[in-house]
């Protein structure tokens, strides 16, 4: 399974990028990070719309899309792993995650998503969401393989 992380913003060197890279290196699944940016100064709704267009353009055409949004569905790590395992076993080739910027995700991204998922009820910095997402992918991988990393 190929995984694309489509994310608003460019990660600079630092702790959040280091944490992302730590878990990305542990993944057996092929992971590609596609960073998108809108450099023009736009009104918040226009910016969200433009970022949404760029995120959707970064997602492979036939990919199953998970939009990360604080208003999305809550799942346990075990349930997330089971979902990924089912999709993997069904032969899913491409999975993508969309991570919005400060204004959140556009309605177009939410509408295109196969699943809108929350990483909890709190709002997280979009650069930290990358690390949290990749850690959960690694955790799912270990759950599916029976590795003791997940101890719940």
Secondary structure, 3 states (H helix, E strand, C coil): CEEEEEEECCCCCCHHHHHHHHHHHHCCCEEEEEEECCCCCCCHHHHHHHHHHHHHHHCCCCCEEEEEEEEEECCCHHHHHHHHHHHHHCCCCEEEEEECECCECCHHHHHHCCEEECCCCCCCCHHHHHHHHHHHHHHHHHHHHCCCCCCC
